């Protein structure tokens, strides 16, 4: 490692693997990597940043965001239902730059962008956002991009189901995510991977916030799901599946999907199958409290009232059973910048604060297949945040991020 040497001093640091809080904290950063934790001596001439009474942690991770919607022009919950026909790709991307900065400043240094299916002309806007951030043009988290979500005609994530558009108002191509039958879903997966997707997102069951879909209903056939997973896995790309209903979840697990998003209505034997197969769960549980339904249609409010209480109970069972659970918010359904409230929800449903911190660090890193982040240890990327108090005792302190370093560069400080 070569580059500027920075020494961070603080009251404490958290080992997220053990859940232990160590005092005091001295972390040496060289270039974009952690060089030492609590060394006997610090390098002479290093820049020292004294963070006083704060506690240091590794940068957090959110495994389900949609940076291209919500944000500055609609900060509270559900995105503008007409964004798909009102916003061109340029405007949508500019919005994403604001949301990316907001997310980073909230302490989330890595995210998966599991985008919706929208009209883009086939451009993978989240892939381009990822490239711009990696090249240092913009502030934002590291992005694992999915490109366009894949859904059948009339399925959840079909934009016409959110907006109740008439036929032919917004035609969507296979490249943009609408795919039916085995040949089309294979083509759709290949297109996303060709243009830079690092994860494939598939809509496997109905949704809560889409008209005309039953939240528990399986949308793709077993054969279509198997084809999607086969096509992605042969290219070394994982698959994440939006799935609320038990039938859809079980079909995804059988097909070899790597991660279930939401998992709201999973039955006990399906939870046991997730443990057996090692399938990850990203429960997005704070939606139950944080999603603003005040302007949603009555039918959607009714679905939420039915699904959300069951989803909370399902998560409690999944935690107790030992399912591998990673942190994800479904922002902007939870507004960008409030991502840390998901950790509160995980604790409310049965995790300890230390377990919730692992869900947003170690387990999330495992989900995306990286071992260069998620802990404070020598040799890892210098993605470091600081909060007041003791997050291993009070998880809500994680909502007050005072300091953010990503890749050795300070983005926010007291």
N, C-alpha and C positions, 0 to 999 in steps of 0.2 A: 504494500500500500504506500502510495506517495501522494502528497498534497498537503494543504494547510492542516495544522494540528489544532484542534479545539478541545478544551477541557470543560466538561459540564459538571458543575457542583450543585448539589441539591440536598434536601433533608433526608431523602430516601429513594430507593429504587425497588421495583417489584420484579421478582423472578416469576414470570407467569406460568412456568412449568410446575413449580412447587407451590405457588401461591404465597410465598414468603415475601415480606417487605423488609428490606435491609437498610440500616442506617449507619452512617450517612451515605451519600452517593457521590462517587467520582467516576465519570465515564470519559475516556479519552477517545476522540474521533480523529482519524487521519484520512483526509480525502473524503470519500463517500462511505467509509467503513468504520465500524467500532474497532478500535485497536486494543482497548483494555477496559476492564470494569474493576473498580476499587484497587488500582495498582498501589504498590508501596511508594513509588515515586512517580511524579508526572513529568513529561518532557519539559525541559527548560525552554522558555521563549514561546510557549503555546498561548493561544488566545484563551482566556478564561471567561466563561459565562456563568455567573453565580445566580442560581435560581432560588436561593433562600430556602423557604419552608416548603417548596413544592416537592412532589413525588414524581420520579421519572418512570415511564413505561415505554414499551415498544409501540410504534405506530399501530393504530387499530385498523381493522379491515371490515368492509361491508360487502357481503357477497351477493347482494341484489340491489342495484340502483339503476335508475334511468336518467342519466344526466341530461339528456336531450329534451326532456319535458319538465314542466313545473318551473319553479325558481322565481326570478325577479319580477315577472309580470303576473305571477299567480302563486304566491308563496305558501298558501295554506291548503295542503292536502291534495285533493283531486286536481289533475291538470285540466286546462280548458278543453272541453270535449270536442271543440272544433279545430284544435291545433293541426290535425291531419290535413285539413283542407285550407287553412288560413296561412300556415307558416311554410315558407319554402326552405329547402335544405340549408341555405346560408344563414337565415335567421335562426333556425333551430340549432345550428352549430354555435353561433354566437351566444345564444342562451346557455348552451352547455359549458362554455368557458367560464361563465359566472358561477354556475352550479358546481363546477369542478373546484374552483377556488374556495367556495363556501365549504365544500366537503373536506378539503384538505385542512382548512383552518379549524374545523371541528375535531381534528385529530385523526382523521381516517386517511392513511397514507397509501392504501391499496384498496381497490374496489373491483368487483365484476360488474360490467355494464350489460345487464340482460335486457336489452331494449325491446320496445314494442315493435310491432309491424306498422310502418308508416310509409307514405309515399316519398321516396328519395331518388327515384330514377335509377335505383340499384346501387347507389353510393353507400358505403358502410361508414357513416359519419362518426361513430364511436371509435372505429379503427383510426380514422384521421385525427381525431382528438387525442387518442393515445400517442400517436406519432409526434404531434406538436408538443405535448407535455414532455415526452421522453427527450426531445431535442432542446428543451429548455425555453421554448417560446412562450409558454403559459405556465401559470401555477395550477397544480392539480395533483391528484393522487395517481399512483401507478394504476393503469386500467387494463383489465383482462376483458376484451371486447367480444361480444357475441354477434355483432352485425345485426341482421334482422331476425327477430323471433319467427319461428316456423309454426304455422297454424293452418287448419283446414278451412275451407270456405264456410263462413258462418260460425266459426269457432271463437272461443275467447282469444283475444288479441287481434282478431280480424277488425280493423279500425271501423268498419261500417257497423259493427255490433256495439261499439261504444257510442257512436254518433247517430245511429238510426238513419243512415243515408239511404236514399232511393237507389235503385239499380243504376249502374254505369256512372255514378257521380264521381267515384274515386277508384278506378280500376287499379288493381295491384297485380304485379307480375310474380312469377315464381321466384325470380331473383330477389324480390322484396319480401318474400316470406310466405305467401299464400300457396300452398301445395297440397294436392290431393292424389292419393294413390302412390304405390311404391316407386314408379319411375320419377314422378315429380318430386317426392320428398328427397330422393337420392340426388337429383339435380340441384335442388335447393341447398342441401348441405354442402355439396361440392362448390357451389357458387360462394357461399359465405367463407369457406376455408380458403378458396382461391384468392379472395381479396382481403384476407388478414384476420378473420375471426379465430380466436383462440379457445372459444367454447361455443357449443351449439345450444340454443335455447329452443325448446319445443313446448307448445301448449297442448298438454295431454288430457286436460279435463276442462270442464266449464269453469267460469269465473264468477266472482261475487259482483264485480263492478262492470259487467257487460250485459247488455240486453239480450234476451232470447237464449241464453245459455244456462243450463242447470249446473250449479257449482259442483255437484258430485258426479256428473256424467262423464264417462270416458269419451274423448273426441276422436282420437286416432285409433285405428284397428291395431291389433297385436302385430300384424304383418308390417304395417307402416312404421310403428315404433321400432321394431326390430331392424328395419332397413335404415332408419335414421341413425340408430346407435352403431350399426355395422359400418355405415359409411363414415361416420365421425371417428370411430375408434381405429379403423384401418389407417386413418391419417394421423393418429395420435392425439386426437382432440376429444376432450370430455363432453358429456351431454348433461345439461340441466333441464329439468322438466317442471313446468308449472302444473301442479296437480293438487286439487283439493279433495277429490272423491276417492274413496277406498279402491274402487275397481280400477281407476286410472293409475293410482299409485302402485298397485300390485302389478299391473301390466308393465309399467315402467321398470320396476325392479326386475321382473322376469326378462325384460328386454336388455337389461344391463345398464340402464341409465345410472349415471354417477351420483346425481344429486336431485333430491325432490325439493321444490320450492313450495312452501306453505304446508302441505301435508295435513290439512285441517281435519279431515274426516277419516283418517286412518284408523282401522280397527286394531284390536290387540294383536291378532295373529299377523297382521301386516307390519306392525311395529316390530314384532319378533323377527319377521323376515328381513327387515332393514338391518337389524343387528347382525343377523346371520350372514347377510351378503356384504356388510360394510357400507351400505348406501348412506350417504350424507343427507342431512335434513337442514334446510334453511327456513325456519318457521315464520319469519317476518311477523312475530307475534304482537308487537306493539301496535300494529294496525287496529287491533281490537279497541285500544284506547285513543290512538292518535289520528285515525282517519276521520276527517271532517265530512260527515254525511249529511250536513244540514241542507245542502243544495242538490243532493242526489235524488233521483226519481224514487217514488214510493216503493216500486217493485225492488229496486236495488237496496233500499233501506231494509226492506223485509228480509231479503236474502242475507244481508249482513247480520241482522238480529238473530237469524237462525244458525249461521255458520260460526260466527266469532266465539260465542260461548263454548261450543264444541271444540273449536280449535285450541282454546286455552287448555281445556282438559286433555286433549290429545298430546299437547306439548308436555304437560306434566307427566303423562305416562311414558312418553318417549325419553324424557330426562331420566326417569326412574329405571327404565329398561336398559339404558346405556347406549342409545343411538348416538352416532357421531353428529353433533349439532354445531353448525357454524353460524356466525352472526350475519344477518341481512335484514334490511329495512323495507325494501320496495319503494324507497324514495323516488318520486316526490309524494307518494301516498302518505308517507311521513315526510314532512317538509325537509328539503335539503338543509343540512347543518344541524338537524336534530337527531342524527343517526345514533347517538349514544343512548337515546331512550330505549333502544332495543335491548341493551344490556340490563336496564332496569326490568324490562319485561321478562327476560330470561331468569332473573333472580326471583321475581314475583311468582313465576311458574315452578320454581323448585330448585334452581341452581344456587350454589353459593356464589358470592361475588368473585371468588377466585376462578370458579368454573366458567362464569360468564366472561371474564377476561380471557380465559383460554379459548373460548368459542370465537372471540373477536381477534385472536392472534394465532396461536399454535394450530388450532383446528382449521381455521380458515386458510392458513398457509398450506396445511396438508391437503385441503380440498383443491387448491389450485396447483398443487404439485411443486411447491418451491420450498427450499430449505435455507434461503439466504435472508430471511426476515422473520418477524413474529416473536423474537426474543431479544433481550439485551445480553449479547455475548460477543466475545472477540471474533472478528472475521465476518460478522453479519453486516448487512446494510445499515447505515446510520439513519434509520427511521425511528425517531425518538420524540415522545411528547411528555408534557408535564402538567400535573393537575394538583390542586390543593388537597390537603387531608390524606386519608388512607383509603384508596379504592377497594382494598381487600376487606375492609370493614363496612364501608358505605359506598355502594356502587354508583350512587348519584353524583359523586364527585367527578366522575368521568365526563359529565355534561358541562364541566367548566374547564375547558382546555386553555391553559395560559401560554404554552410554549409548544411550537411544532418545528421539528427538524426533519427534513426528508432528503435522503441521499447526501447527508452531510451539510446541507444548506438550510439555514434558518429562515422559516417562512412566517413565524409569529413568535413574539416574545413579550414578556410583561413590560 
